[in-house]
């Protein structure tokens, strides 16, 4: 097993396009680290540089105690699982899994032992004599993972391995990969564009955008304490709501004023927001930070009047799309919510859970929110 250290790594393609811009990361031994972000953010390019499939423009990558910048992929002691499985169609499952070991000259008995062990871990023992065309998508992905397992590498690299599977299979395979990481106790770097996948799999998550790292943190910390507006908007389903407005100071209270709402900021937010009235900001509210007003709720500085435009019953909850002036908000309500289609409703905002972002997108309240 091994630690991976990525130090100020940059990738510039011909024509001057910077795909990865001075990325620095330390992946701990036995950690499952997830790189997540929108298409073109540089996450797959970063992974491919670790694998040796992309040349590094600048910086260094260390696996274990060895700098691998000039080391060929086959000598880096890594194993990669691709999105498209990359199985040999004319070979059986057994031969696909054994092929890499055979090329490296392993004894036949050891190859058999490793393949059978991996097949048992993945529950594909009965598939060993089949060919890829006889397998489902989930089975093919298990074979691709098995081919990596038999190598017993220092580091596993996963490049969007579940994106070709249907929704139900993705959920099942996420659970399988979590169990696999627990049982193998191996360093894993996993790339995905799916933030639900990232949240459920990663010990830590790296959020990337435009070739740069935006934040590195544990899943719950990313969700509760995003450092900027990009992270706040990317992490979370449904996504965070944003209302544009400005801060105003009145008799010792800081207010958020928009075209349709006036909300009182919590006392513990004052230290980070006292910069004078009229400052333009964006207010961030998670969908679960909104609920219907009840008889015990205070209305002063905590409510927003809205119209329910769309209801999405999900069994255990109802997602409600609300229009507020020229803004749209999303609320995650109890499944038995009384809100009906086209109802005029008054929603209470949990002000201890809101975020305030300045015009550059920095979260001004990340350090003072209740933890």
Long-range contacts (C-beta under 8 A, 24 or more apart in sequence): 1-29, 1-30, 1-154, 1-185, 1-186, 1-187, 2-29, 2-63, 2-64, 2-77, 2-154, 2-155, 2-187, 3-27, 3-28, 3-29, 3-62, 3-64, 3-187, 4-50, 4-61, 4-62, 4-63, 4-155, 4-187, 4-189, 5-60, 5-61, 5-62, 6-46, 6-50, 6-59, 6-61, 7-59, 7-60, 7-61, 7-62, 8-58, 8-59, 8-60, 9-46, 9-49, 9-56, 9-58, 9-59, 9-60, 9-61, 10-56, 10-57, 10-58, 10-59, 11-42, 11-45, 11-46, 11-49, 11-54, 11-55, 11-56, 11-57, 11-211, 12-57, 18-211, 19-45, 19-211, 20-45, 20-46, 20-49, 20-211, 21-210, 21-211, 21-212, 22-58, 22-59, 22-212, 23-59, 23-208, 23-211, 23-212, 23-213, 24-59, 24-213, 25-206, 25-213, 25-216, 27-155, 27-187, 27-189, 28-187, 29-187, 30-185, 30-186, 30-187, 31-187, 31-188, 31-203, 31-204, 32-181, 32-188, 32-190, 32-201, 32-202, 32-203, 33-188, 33-189, 33-190, 33-202, 33-203, 33-204, 33-205, 33-206, 34-189, 34-190, 34-191, 34-192, 34-197, 34-198, 34-201, 34-202, 34-204, 34-205, 34-206, 35-189, 35-190, 35-191, 35-192, 35-206, 35-208, 36-191, 36-192, 36-193, 36-194, 36-195, 36-197, 36-198, 36-205, 36-206, 36-207, 36-208, 36-234, 37-193, 37-207, 37-208, 37-209, 37-214, 37-234, 38-193, 38-209, 38-234, 39-193, 40-210, 41-208, 41-209, 41-210, 41-211, 42-208, 42-210, 42-211, 42-212, 43-191, 43-193, 43-206, 43-208, 44-159, 44-160, 44-191, 46-191, 46-208, 47-157, 47-159, 47-189, 47-191, 48-159, 50-78, 50-155, 50-157, 50-189, 51-76, 51-78, 51-80, 51-157, 52-76, 52-78, 53-80, 63-154, 63-155, 64-154, 76-155, 77-153, 77-154, 77-155, 78-153, 78-154, 78-155, 78-156, 78-157, 79-147, 79-148, 79-149, 79-151, 79-153, 79-155, 79-156, 79-157, 80-148, 80-156, 80-157, 80-158, 80-159, 81-141, 81-144, 81-145, 81-148, 81-156, 81-157, 81-158, 81-159, 81-161, 82-144, 82-159, 82-161, 83-159, 83-160, 83-161, 83-163, 83-164, 84-164, 85-132, 85-140, 85-141, 85-143, 85-144, 85-164, 86-144, 87-132, 87-140, 87-143, 87-144, 87-147, 88-132, 89-131, 89-132, 89-133, 90-131, 91-131, 92-128, 92-129, 92-130, 92-131, 93-119, 93-124, 93-127, 93-128, 93-129, 93-130, 93-131, 93-132, 93-135, 93-143, 93-146, 94-128, 94-129, 96-132, 96-143, 96-147, 97-128, 97-143, 97-146, 97-147, 97-150, 98-150, 99-147, 100-147, 100-150, 100-151, 101-150, 101-151, 111-150, 114-150, 114-152, 115-146, 115-150, 117-149, 117-150, 118-146, 118-149, 118-150, 119-146, 121-146, 121-149, 121-180, 121-183, 122-146, 122-149, 122-176, 122-180, 137-164, 137-165, 137-166, 137-169, 138-165, 138-169, 138-172, 138-173, 141-165, 141-173, 142-176, 145-177, 145-180, 149-180, 149-184, 153-186, 154-186, 154-187, 155-186, 155-187, 155-188, 155-189, 156-186, 156-187, 156-188, 156-189, 157-188, 157-189, 157-190, 158-188, 158-189, 158-190, 158-191, 159-191, 160-191, 160-192, 160-193, 161-190, 162-192, 162-194, 162-197, 163-192, 163-193, 163-194, 170-194, 170-197, 174-200, 174-201, 177-201, 195-234, 195-235, 195-236, 195-237, 196-237, 199-223, 199-235, 205-235, 207-231, 207-234, 207-235, 209-234, 224-369, 224-371, 225-363, 225-366, 225-369, 225-371, 226-355, 226-363, 226-366, 227-362, 227-363, 227-366, 228-357, 228-361, 228-362, 228-363, 229-282, 229-284, 229-357, 229-361, 229-362, 229-363, 230-361, 232-284, 232-355, 232-357, 232-363, 236-286, 236-287, 238-287, 238-319, 238-330, 238-332, 239-330, 240-284, 240-285, 240-286, 240-287, 240-355, 241-284, 241-285, 241-286, 241-287, 241-290, 241-329, 241-330, 242-282, 242-283, 242-284, 242-285, 242-357, 243-282, 243-283, 243-285, 243-324, 243-327, 243-329, 244-280, 244-282, 244-283, 244-327, 245-280, 245-281, 245-282, 245-283, 246-277, 246-278, 246-279, 246-280, 246-281, 247-273, 247-275, 247-277, 247-278, 247-279, 247-281, 247-356, 248-277, 248-278, 249-274, 249-276, 249-277, 253-301, 255-301, 256-281, 256-283, 256-356, 258-283, 258-325, 258-327, 259-325, 259-326, 260-304, 260-305, 260-324, 260-325, 260-327, 261-304, 261-305, 261-324, 262-301, 263-301, 263-302, 263-304, 263-349, 263-351, 263-354, 264-300, 264-301, 264-302, 264-351, 265-351, 265-354, 265-356, 266-351, 266-352, 268-368, 268-370, 269-356, 269-365, 269-368, 269-369, 271-368, 272-356, 272-364, 272-365, 272-367, 272-368, 273-356, 273-364, 273-365, 279-358, 280-358, 280-359, 281-356, 281-357, 281-358, 281-359, 281-364, 282-356, 282-357, 283-354, 283-355, 283-356, 283-357, 284-354, 284-355, 284-356, 284-357, 284-363, 285-329, 285-349, 285-353, 285-354, 285-355, 286-353, 287-319, 287-330, 287-331, 287-332, 288-332, 289-349, 289-350, 289-353, 289-354, 290-322, 290-329, 290-331, 290-332, 290-333, 290-347, 290-348, 290-349, 290-350, 291-331, 291-333, 291-347, 291-348, 291-350, 292-333, 292-337, 292-338, 292-339, 292-345, 292-346, 292-347, 292-348, 293-345, 293-346, 293-347, 293-348, 294-348, 297-348, 299-346, 301-351, 302-348, 302-349, 302-351, 303-346, 303-347, 303-348, 303-349, 304-329, 304-346, 304-347, 304-349, 305-344, 305-345, 305-346, 305-347, 306-344, 306-345, 306-346, 306-347, 307-342, 307-343, 307-344, 307-345, 308-339, 308-340, 308-341, 308-342, 308-343, 308-345, 309-341, 309-342, 310-341, 311-339, 311-340, 311-341, 322-347
